[in-house]
Amino acid sequence: MTTSSTIRLALLTIFVYLLYTVDTLAQDNPHFAAKLNRIELTLTGASHFADLPLRCMQREFPYKTGIAFADSTLAVKPRNYHPAFYGCFDWHSSVHGHWMLIRLLRLFPSMPRAAEIRQKLEENLTAENIATEMKIFAMPDNKSFERTYGWAWLLQLQNELLKWDDPFAKKLRDNVAPLARQLSAMFIEYLPKMQYPIRIGEHSNLAFGLRLAFDYAEQAKDTALKQSIIQTALRFYQNDTNYPLSWEPGGNDFLSPGLEEADLMWRVLPAADYQRWLVKFLPGITSSDFNLEPGVVKDRTDGKLVHLDGLNLSRAWDLFGIARHFPAGKTQLYKVANRHLNVALPNVASGNYMGEHWLASFAVYALTMQ
């Protein structure tokens, strides 16, 4: 067999394998469609996922507050001080539930219940409601509220509205803009004060917050925020080497500290520098047999253990992002990412509120940000 024939056979084998991997989930499932090495969300799937935040975006309880009470002023229903984002169990889940509905409307404008989604978004994201939300962040005792996870998701929500050329979106982004500017300023104030990065697999993971905020800064042309993020990322991560990915995941992780960092750094480094950095940071990722076992959830009624479903989704979006900027490992990275999707997506609508109030957002992000 000639060299060229061998190469063609190898490429064909890889293509067939990837297609099979993607088809595992998409076959006979109206929610997803296989396209080359990708799993894509269908209109039916978009409607299915949209139903989850629609159930809870205006549902007040159960609710987990994260604010500090300096006196009895805020000893009232959370809806009084979070009139925009009082549903879906906690503030950040409500925010990214709203983001998800906006993204689905933008991508699938004819989806069923579109009118209902628009109505609920318009009811929640009024200028008056956003002004009330801003008061919490202005309180000295709550300056760290939702830092940096919720901050970043709010900026991602605004990022989505800025991308959408629609009068409805313009109205909402004008309403949300003051809160986005407030949180941008809080990022800029906070980041230089950080002496060390936060490298955990839960909400306060710094790399995740930085990369969502970076995407907003680029779209909004927020130069000051973008430069602050670049400086912080280089200060904390530029010299990192030999990350022990085998130590992950932690028992409550819904983010991969190592992969989130790698998915951030292609945003702040020139392409050639990023590829050199990645080889030093995650040497194993360059191997043709690179593998990463999906996280295993044993109890989806447990709000912490179900985090691992989210981990599988966030690992997938990280690997897709890394693959786009590391062509030498693209084939294997897509294969591992799709395996994580195959494990996670059937469990997004598990029937238990502990996962359902937030996992759909992660699923939509993983499927539509590839």
Sine and cosine of phi, psi and omega as CSV:
sin_phi,cos_phi,sin_psi,cos_psi,sin_omega,cos_omega
0.00,0.00,0.71,-0.70,-0.01,-1.00
-0.96,0.29,0.28,-0.96,0.02,-1.00
-0.86,0.50,-0.69,0.72,-0.01,-1.00
-0.90,0.44,-0.60,0.80,0.03,-1.00
-0.91,0.41,-0.65,0.76,0.02,-1.00
-0.88,0.48,-0.69,0.73,-0.01,-1.00
-0.90,0.44,-0.70,0.72,0.01,-1.00
-0.88,0.47,-0.64,0.77,0.02,-1.00
-0.91,0.42,-0.66,0.75,0.00,-1.00
-0.90,0.43,-0.69,0.72,0.01,-1.00
-0.90,0.45,-0.65,0.76,0.02,-1.00
-0.90,0.44,-0.66,0.76,0.02,-1.00
-0.88,0.47,-0.70,0.71,0.01,-1.00
-0.89,0.47,-0.70,0.71,-0.02,-1.00
-0.87,0.49,-0.72,0.70,-0.01,-1.00
-0.89,0.45,-0.66,0.75,-0.01,-1.00
-0.90,0.44,-0.71,0.70,-0.01,-1.00
-0.90,0.43,-0.65,0.76,0.01,-1.00
-0.88,0.47,-0.65,0.76,0.03,-1.00
-0.90,0.44,-0.69,0.73,-0.01,-1.00
-0.87,0.50,-0.71,0.70,0.01,-1.00
-0.92,0.40,-0.65,0.76,-0.03,-1.00
-0.91,0.42,-0.37,0.93,-0.01,-1.00
-0.79,0.61,-0.68,0.73,0.00,-1.00
-1.00,0.05,-0.64,0.77,-0.15,-0.99
-0.96,0.27,-0.40,0.92,-0.07,-1.00
-0.89,0.45,0.82,-0.57,0.04,-1.00
0.85,0.53,0.39,0.92,0.03,-1.00
-0.86,-0.51,0.94,-0.35,-0.08,-1.00
-0.93,0.36,-0.19,0.98,-0.05,-1.00
-0.98,0.18,-0.32,0.95,-0.11,-0.99
-0.70,-0.72,0.41,-0.91,0.06,-1.00
-0.73,-0.69,0.63,-0.78,0.03,-1.00
-1.00,0.05,0.74,-0.67,0.05,-1.00
-0.62,-0.79,0.97,-0.25,-0.09,-1.00
0.79,0.61,-0.89,-0.46,-0.06,-1.00
-0.97,-0.23,0.45,0.89,-0.05,-1.00
-0.81,-0.59,0.48,-0.88,0.18,-0.98
-0.97,-0.25,0.86,-0.51,-0.06,-1.00
-0.93,-0.37,0.54,-0.84,0.04,-1.00
-0.98,0.20,0.71,-0.70,0.07,-1.00
-0.99,-0.10,0.14,-0.99,0.07,-1.00
-0.86,0.50,-0.64,0.77,0.04,-1.00
-0.89,0.45,-0.68,0.73,0.03,-1.00
-0.91,0.42,-0.64,0.77,0.03,-1.00
-0.87,0.49,-0.68,0.74,0.02,-1.00
-0.91,0.42,-0.63,0.78,0.01,-1.00
-0.88,0.47,-0.73,0.68,-0.01,-1.00
-0.94,0.33,-0.60,0.80,-0.01,-1.00
-0.87,0.49,-0.49,0.87,-0.03,-1.00
-0.88,0.48,-0.50,0.87,-0.08,-1.00
-0.93,0.36,-0.80,0.60,0.06,-1.00
-0.94,0.35,-0.43,0.90,0.06,-1.00
-0.89,0.46,-0.53,0.85,0.02,-1.00
-0.93,0.38,-0.47,0.89,-0.19,-0.98
-0.84,-0.55,-0.14,0.99,-0.11,-0.99
-0.91,0.41,-0.35,0.94,0.08,-1.00
-0.84,-0.54,0.48,0.87,0.05,-1.00
-0.97,-0.25,0.90,-0.43,-0.14,-0.99
-0.96,0.28,-0.58,0.82,-0.11,-0.99
-0.72,-0.70,0.52,-0.85,0.05,1.00
-0.94,0.33,0.47,-0.88,-0.03,-1.00
-0.63,-0.78,0.68,-0.73,0.05,-1.00
-0.92,-0.40,0.95,-0.30,-0.03,-1.00
-1.00,0.10,0.44,-0.90,0.02,-1.00
-0.81,-0.58,0.19,0.98,-0.07,-1.00
-1.00,0.06,0.32,-0.95,0.10,-0.99
-0.99,-0.14,0.69,-0.73,-0.03,-1.00
-0.98,-0.19,0.97,-0.26,0.02,-1.00
-0.97,0.24,-0.46,0.89,0.04,-1.00
-0.42,-0.91,-0.30,-0.95,-0.06,-1.00
-1.00,0.05,0.02,1.00,-0.07,-1.00
-0.83,0.55,-0.65,0.76,-0.06,-1.00
-0.99,-0.11,0.21,0.98,0.04,-1.00
-0.99,0.15,0.89,0.45,-0.04,-1.00
-0.66,-0.75,0.04,-1.00,0.06,-1.00
-0.86,0.51,0.66,-0.75,0.01,-1.00
-0.80,0.60,-0.48,0.88,-0.01,-1.00
-0.88,0.48,-0.42,0.91,-0.01,-1.00
-0.94,0.35,-0.57,0.82,-0.01,-1.00
-0.95,-0.31,-0.14,0.99,0.14,-0.99
-0.80,-0.60,0.90,0.44,-0.09,-1.00
-0.93,0.37,-0.33,0.95,0.06,-1.00
-1.00,-0.01,-0.68,0.74,-0.17,-0.99
-0.84,-0.55,0.89,0.46,-0.03,-1.00
-0.97,-0.22,-0.17,0.99,-0.08,-1.00
-1.00,-0.10,-0.07,-1.00,0.11,-0.99
0.85,0.52,0.61,0.79,0.22,-0.97
0.99,0.17,-0.66,0.75,0.01,-1.00
-0.44,-0.90,0.20,-0.98,-0.16,-0.99
-0.88,0.47,-0.76,0.65,-0.09,-1.00
-0.93,0.38,-0.59,0.80,0.03,-1.00
-0.91,0.42,-0.60,0.80,0.08,-1.00
-0.90,0.44,-0.68,0.73,-0.01,-1.00
-0.88,0.47,-0.76,0.65,-0.05,-1.00
-0.97,0.24,-0.30,0.95,0.19,-0.98
-0.92,0.40,-0.66,0.75,0.08,-1.00
-0.90,0.44,-0.68,0.73,0.04,-1.00
-0.83,0.56,-0.72,0.70,-0.07,-1.00
-0.88,0.48,-0.68,0.73,-0.01,-1.00
-0.91,0.42,-0.62,0.78,0.04,-1.00
-0.90,0.43,-0.69,0.72,-0.01,-1.00
-0.90,0.44,-0.68,0.73,0.00,-1.00
-0.91,0.41,-0.63,0.78,0.06,-1.00
-0.89,0.46,-0.64,0.77,-0.01,-1.00
-0.92,0.39,-0.64,0.77,-0.05,-1.00
-0.99,0.10,-0.50,0.87,-0.05,-1.00
-0.77,-0.64,0.94,0.35,-0.11,-0.99
-0.88,0.47,-0.36,0.93,-0.02,-1.00
-0.99,-0.13,0.23,0.97,-0.08,-1.00
-0.90,0.44,0.52,-0.85,0.08,-1.00
-0.84,0.54,0.53,-0.85,0.01,-1.00
0.94,0.34,0.23,0.97,0.01,-1.00
-0.85,0.52,-0.65,0.76,0.00,-1.00
-0.90,0.44,-0.64,0.77,0.03,-1.00
-0.91,0.41,-0.66,0.75,0.02,-1.00
-0.88,0.48,-0.72,0.69,0.02,-1.00
-0.86,0.50,-0.67,0.74,-0.02,-1.00
-0.89,0.46,-0.71,0.70,-0.04,-1.00
-0.93,0.36,-0.62,0.79,0.07,-1.00
-0.89,0.46,-0.67,0.75,-0.01,-1.00
-0.92,0.39,-0.58,0.81,0.03,-1.00
-0.92,0.38,-0.62,0.78,-0.08,-1.00
-0.99,0.11,-0.66,0.75,-0.15,-0.99
-0.99,-0.11,0.81,0.59,0.09,-1.00
-0.99,0.10,0.33,-0.94,0.04,-1.00
-0.88,0.48,-0.61,0.79,-0.02,-1.00
-0.92,0.40,-0.69,0.73,0.01,-1.00
-0.90,0.44,-0.66,0.75,0.00,-1.00
-0.91,0.42,-0.63,0.78,0.03,-1.00
-0.88,0.48,-0.61,0.79,0.06,-1.00
-0.93,0.36,-0.65,0.76,0.07,-1.00
-0.84,0.55,-0.62,0.79,-0.06,-1.00
-0.91,0.42,-0.45,0.89,-0.04,-1.00
-0.89,0.45,-0.60,0.80,0.01,-1.00
-0.86,0.50,-0.73,0.68,-0.06,-1.00
-0.94,0.35,-0.33,0.94,0.02,-1.00
-1.00,0.10,-0.18,0.98,-0.01,-1.00
-0.98,0.19,0.76,-0.64,-0.01,-1.00
-0.80,0.60,-0.60,0.80,-0.03,-1.00
-0.97,0.25,-0.17,0.99,-0.04,-1.00
-0.84,-0.54,0.39,0.92,-0.01,-1.00
-0.92,0.39,-0.35,0.94,0.04,-1.00
-0.98,-0.18,0.12,0.99,0.00,-1.00
-0.86,0.50,0.82,-0.57,0.05,-1.00
0.88,0.47,0.41,0.91,0.06,-1.00
-1.00,0.07,0.82,-0.58,-0.07,1.00
-0.95,-0.31,0.01,1.00,-0.11,-0.99
-0.90,0.45,-0.82,0.57,0.00,-1.00
-0.91,0.41,-0.61,0.79,0.07,-1.00
-0.83,0.56,-0.75,0.66,-0.08,-1.00
-0.91,0.42,-0.64,0.77,0.01,-1.00
-0.93,0.38,-0.57,0.82,0.07,-1.00
-0.90,0.44,-0.66,0.75,0.04,-1.00
-0.91,0.41,-0.57,0.82,0.06,-1.00
-0.91,0.41,-0.62,0.78,0.07,-1.00
-0.86,0.51,-0.74,0.68,0.01,-1.00
-0.91,0.41,-0.59,0.81,0.07,-1.00
-0.84,0.54,-0.68,0.73,0.00,-1.00
-0.91,0.42,-0.65,0.76,0.03,-1.00
-0.92,0.40,-0.59,0.81,0.01,-1.00
-0.92,0.39,-0.49,0.87,0.01,-1.00
-0.98,0.22,-0.32,0.95,-0.18,-0.98
-0.99,-0.11,0.92,-0.38,0.01,-1.00
-1.00,0.07,1.00,0.08,-0.09,-1.00
-0.43,-0.90,0.68,-0.73,0.00,-1.00
-0.84,0.54,-0.60,0.80,0.04,-1.00
-0.89,0.46,-0.71,0.71,0.01,-1.00
-0.90,0.43,-0.63,0.78,0.01,-1.00
-0.88,0.47,-0.65,0.76,0.03,-1.00
-0.88,0.47,-0.72,0.70,-0.02,-1.00
-0.92,0.39,-0.67,0.74,-0.04,-1.00
-0.93,0.37,-0.51,0.86,0.10,-1.00
-0.91,0.41,-0.59,0.81,0.03,-1.00
-0.94,0.35,-0.66,0.75,-0.08,-1.00
-0.98,0.17,-0.38,0.92,-0.13,-0.99
-0.79,0.61,-0.68,0.73,-0.01,-1.00
-0.87,0.50,-0.62,0.78,0.03,-1.00
-0.94,0.35,-0.63,0.78,0.05,-1.00
-0.88,0.47,-0.68,0.73,0.03,-1.00
-0.91,0.42,-0.62,0.79,0.02,-1.00
-0.89,0.46,-0.70,0.71,-0.03,-1.00
-0.95,0.30,-0.54,0.84,0.11,-0.99
-0.87,0.50,-0.71,0.70,0.01,-1.00
-0.90,0.44,-0.58,0.81,0.02,-1.00
-0.93,0.36,-0.62,0.79,0.12,-0.99
-0.85,0.53,-0.77,0.64,-0.07,-1.00
-0.88,0.47,-0.59,0.81,0.04,-1.00
-0.95,0.31,-0.62,0.78,-0.13,-0.99
-0.98,0.20,-0.69,0.72,-0.18,-0.98
-0.85,0.53,-0.69,0.72,0.00,-1.00
-0.91,0.42,-0.34,0.94,0.00,-1.00
-0.99,0.16,-0.26,0.97,-0.04,-1.00
-0.96,0.28,0.83,-0.56,0.04,-1.00
-1.00,0.01,-0.44,0.90,-0.05,-1.00
-0.65,-0.76,0.52,-0.86,0.07,-1.00
-0.97,0.25,0.33,-0.94,0.06,-1.00
-0.97,-0.26,0.92,-0.39,-0.17,-0.98
-0.91,-0.41,0.76,0.65,0.03,-1.00
-0.96,-0.28,0.13,-0.99,-0.06,-1.00
-0.99,-0.16,0.34,0.94,0.01,-1.00
-0.85,-0.53,-0.37,-0.93,-0.25,-0.97
-0.82,0.57,-0.64,0.77,-0.14,-0.99
-1.00,0.07,0.17,0.98,0.07,-1.00
-0.82,0.58,0.85,-0.52,-0.13,-0.99
-0.95,0.32,-0.67,0.74,-0.07,-1.00
-0.86,0.51,-0.66,0.75,0.02,-1.00
-0.89,0.46,-0.74,0.68,0.01,-1.00
-0.87,0.50,-0.65,0.76,-0.02,-1.00
-0.91,0.41,-0.63,0.78,-0.09,-1.00
-0.96,0.27,-0.58,0.81,0.10,-1.00
-0.91,0.41,-0.67,0.74,0.00,-1.00
-0.91,0.41,-0.57,0.82,0.02,-1.00
-0.89,0.46,-0.70,0.72,-0.01,-1.00
-0.88,0.47,-0.63,0.78,0.08,-1.00
-0.90,0.43,-0.72,0.69,-0.06,-1.00
-0.85,0.52,-0.65,0.76,0.04,-1.00
-0.91,0.42,-0.72,0.69,-0.04,-1.00
-0.92,0.39,-0.64,0.77,-0.05,-1.00
-1.00,0.10,-0.08,1.00,-0.08,-1.00
0.84,0.55,0.65,0.76,0.05,-1.00
-1.00,0.03,0.99,0.11,-0.13,-0.99
-0.89,0.45,-0.63,0.77,-0.04,-1.00
-0.90,0.44,-0.68,0.73,0.03,-1.00
-0.92,0.40,-0.69,0.72,-0.01,-1.00
-0.86,0.51,-0.71,0.70,-0.01,-1.00
-0.91,0.40,-0.59,0.80,0.03,-1.00
-0.90,0.43,-0.64,0.77,0.02,-1.00
-0.92,0.38,-0.71,0.71,0.01,-1.00
-0.86,0.50,-0.73,0.69,0.00,-1.00
-0.88,0.48,-0.66,0.75,-0.01,-1.00
-0.93,0.38,-0.70,0.72,-0.01,-1.00
-0.88,0.47,-0.70,0.71,0.01,-1.00
-0.92,0.40,-0.63,0.78,-0.02,-1.00
-0.90,0.44,-0.64,0.77,-0.09,-1.00
-1.00,-0.04,-0.53,0.85,-0.25,-0.97
-0.87,-0.48,-0.26,0.97,-0.15,-0.99
-0.87,0.50,-0.55,0.84,-0.07,-1.00
-0.98,-0.19,0.20,0.98,0.02,-1.00
-0.94,0.34,0.66,-0.75,0.04,-1.00
-0.63,-0.78,0.41,-0.91,0.16,-0.99
0.79,0.61,0.80,0.60,0.03,-1.00
-0.92,0.39,0.74,-0.68,-0.04,-1.00
-0.99,0.13,0.97,0.24,-0.04,-1.00
-0.88,0.48,-0.41,0.91,0.00,-1.00
-0.93,0.37,-0.26,0.96,0.04,-1.00
-0.98,0.20,-0.21,0.98,0.03,-1.00
-1.00,-0.03,0.40,-0.92,0.00,1.00
-1.00,-0.05,0.29,-0.96,0.24,-0.97
-0.98,0.20,0.29,-0.96,-0.13,-0.99
-0.90,0.43,-0.41,0.91,-0.02,-1.00
-0.92,-0.39,0.21,0.98,-0.12,-0.99
-0.93,0.36,0.68,-0.73,0.28,-0.96
-0.85,-0.53,0.04,1.00,0.12,-0.99
-0.75,-0.66,0.52,-0.86,0.11,-0.99
-0.99,-0.11,0.93,-0.36,-0.01,-1.00
-0.81,0.58,-0.67,0.74,-0.02,-1.00
-0.93,0.37,-0.73,0.69,-0.05,-1.00
-0.96,0.30,-0.55,0.84,0.07,-1.00
-0.89,0.46,-0.66,0.75,0.04,-1.00
-0.88,0.47,-0.70,0.71,-0.01,-1.00
-0.91,0.41,-0.53,0.85,0.01,-1.00
-0.98,0.21,-0.35,0.93,0.11,-0.99
-0.97,0.23,-0.69,0.72,-0.24,-0.97
-0.94,0.35,-0.41,0.91,0.08,-1.00
-0.93,0.38,-0.32,0.95,0.05,-1.00
-0.97,0.25,-0.47,0.88,-0.16,-0.99
-0.93,-0.36,-0.21,0.98,0.00,-1.00
-0.95,-0.30,0.56,-0.83,0.18,-0.98
-0.85,0.53,0.43,-0.90,-0.15,-0.99
-0.81,0.58,-0.75,0.66,-0.04,-1.00
-0.91,0.41,-0.64,0.77,0.02,-1.00
-0.91,0.43,-0.62,0.79,0.00,-1.00
-0.89,0.45,-0.69,0.72,-0.02,-1.00
-0.89,0.45,-0.63,0.78,0.07,-1.00
-0.92,0.39,-0.66,0.75,0.01,-1.00
-0.89,0.46,-0.69,0.72,-0.07,-1.00
-0.89,0.45,-0.66,0.75,0.00,-1.00
-0.88,0.48,-0.59,0.81,0.02,-1.00
-0.98,0.22,-0.59,0.81,-0.08,-1.00
-0.97,0.23,-0.71,0.70,-0.01,-1.00
-0.79,-0.61,0.96,0.28,-0.07,-1.00
-0.82,0.57,-0.59,0.81,-0.05,-1.00
-0.92,0.38,-0.35,0.94,-0.08,-1.00
-0.94,0.33,-0.30,0.95,-0.01,-1.00
-0.99,0.10,-0.16,0.99,-0.06,-1.00
-0.97,0.25,0.58,-0.81,0.01,-1.00
-0.93,0.36,-0.30,0.95,0.04,-1.00
-0.94,-0.34,0.41,0.91,0.06,-1.00
-0.81,0.58,0.71,-0.70,0.00,-1.00
-0.58,-0.81,0.41,-0.91,0.02,-1.00
-0.49,-0.87,0.89,-0.46,-0.04,-1.00
-0.96,0.27,0.74,-0.67,0.06,-1.00
-0.87,0.49,0.47,-0.88,0.07,-1.00
-0.93,0.36,0.49,-0.87,-0.06,-1.00
-0.92,-0.39,0.80,-0.60,0.04,-1.00
-0.97,-0.24,0.81,-0.59,0.00,-1.00
-0.97,-0.24,-0.21,0.98,0.01,-1.00
-0.47,-0.88,0.97,-0.22,-0.04,-1.00
-0.99,0.13,0.01,1.00,0.13,-0.99
-1.00,0.01,-0.16,0.99,0.00,-1.00
-1.00,-0.05,0.88,-0.47,-0.10,-1.00
-0.88,0.47,-0.40,0.92,0.04,-1.00
-1.00,0.01,-0.70,0.71,-0.04,-1.00
-0.91,0.42,-0.52,0.85,0.00,-1.00
-0.95,0.33,-0.18,0.98,0.11,-0.99
-0.80,0.61,-0.51,0.86,-0.08,-1.00
-0.92,0.38,-0.41,0.91,0.17,-0.99
-0.89,0.45,-0.67,0.75,0.05,-1.00
-0.91,0.41,-0.59,0.81,0.05,-1.00
-0.85,0.52,-0.69,0.72,-0.01,-1.00
-0.89,0.46,-0.59,0.81,0.04,-1.00
-0.95,0.31,-0.68,0.73,-0.02,-1.00
-0.94,0.33,-0.57,0.82,0.11,-0.99
-0.86,0.51,-0.64,0.77,-0.01,-1.00
-0.88,0.48,-0.75,0.67,-0.04,-1.00
-0.92,0.39,-0.56,0.83,0.08,-1.00
-0.88,0.47,-0.73,0.68,-0.05,-1.00
-0.91,0.42,-0.60,0.80,0.08,-1.00
-0.88,0.47,-0.71,0.71,-0.01,-1.00
-0.90,0.43,-0.69,0.72,0.02,-1.00
-0.89,0.45,-0.68,0.73,-0.04,-1.00
-0.87,0.50,-0.62,0.79,-0.01,-1.00
-0.90,0.44,-0.37,0.93,-0.07,-1.00
-0.90,-0.44,0.18,0.98,0.07,-1.00
-0.64,-0.77,0.96,0.28,-0.13,-0.99
-0.82,0.57,-0.52,0.85,-0.06,-1.00
-0.89,0.45,-0.44,0.90,-0.01,-1.00
-0.93,-0.37,0.20,0.98,-0.16,-0.99
-0.86,0.52,-0.71,0.71,-0.08,-1.00
-0.85,0.52,-0.76,0.64,-0.05,-1.00
-0.94,0.33,-0.59,0.81,-0.01,-1.00
-0.91,0.41,-0.64,0.77,0.06,-1.00
-0.91,0.42,-0.63,0.78,0.02,-1.00
-0.87,0.49,-0.72,0.69,0.00,-1.00
-0.92,0.38,-0.64,0.77,0.03,-1.00
-0.88,0.48,-0.71,0.70,-0.01,-1.00
-0.91,0.41,-0.54,0.84,0.06,-1.00
-0.90,0.45,-0.66,0.75,0.04,-1.00
-0.90,0.43,-0.63,0.77,0.06,-1.00
-0.89,0.45,-0.67,0.74,0.00,-1.00
-0.86,0.50,-0.57,0.82,0.01,-1.00
-0.97,0.23,-0.63,0.78,-0.18,-0.98
-1.00,0.07,-0.67,0.74,-0.19,-0.98
-0.86,0.50,-0.61,0.79,0.03,-1.00
-0.90,0.44,-0.25,0.97,-0.08,-1.00
-0.97,-0.25,0.08,1.00,-0.02,-1.00
-0.90,0.43,-0.74,0.68,0.06,-1.00
-0.99,-0.16,0.97,0.23,-0.11,-0.99
-1.00,0.09,-0.22,0.98,-0.08,-1.00
1.00,-0.06,-0.06,1.00,0.02,-1.00
-0.91,-0.41,0.74,-0.67,-0.11,-0.99
-0.89,0.45,-0.47,0.88,-0.05,-1.00
-0.88,0.48,-0.49,0.87,0.08,-1.00
-0.98,-0.20,-0.60,0.80,-0.14,-0.99
-0.92,0.39,-0.43,0.90,-0.06,-1.00
-0.95,0.30,-0.15,0.99,-0.04,-1.00
-0.63,-0.78,-0.42,0.91,-0.15,-0.99
-0.91,0.40,-0.48,0.88,-0.01,-1.00
-0.87,0.49,-0.60,0.80,0.03,-1.00
-0.88,0.48,-0.68,0.73,0.02,-1.00
-0.91,0.42,-0.64,0.77,0.00,-1.00
-0.90,0.43,-0.71,0.70,-0.01,-1.00
-0.91,0.41,-0.64,0.77,0.04,-1.00
-0.88,0.48,-0.72,0.70,-0.03,-1.00
-0.90,0.43,-0.60,0.80,-0.08,-1.00
-0.99,0.13,-0.47,0.88,-0.12,-0.99
-0.94,-0.33,-0.07,1.00,0.00,-1.00
-0.94,-0.34,0.31,0.95,-0.03,-1.00
-0.91,0.40,0.00,0.00,0.00,0.00
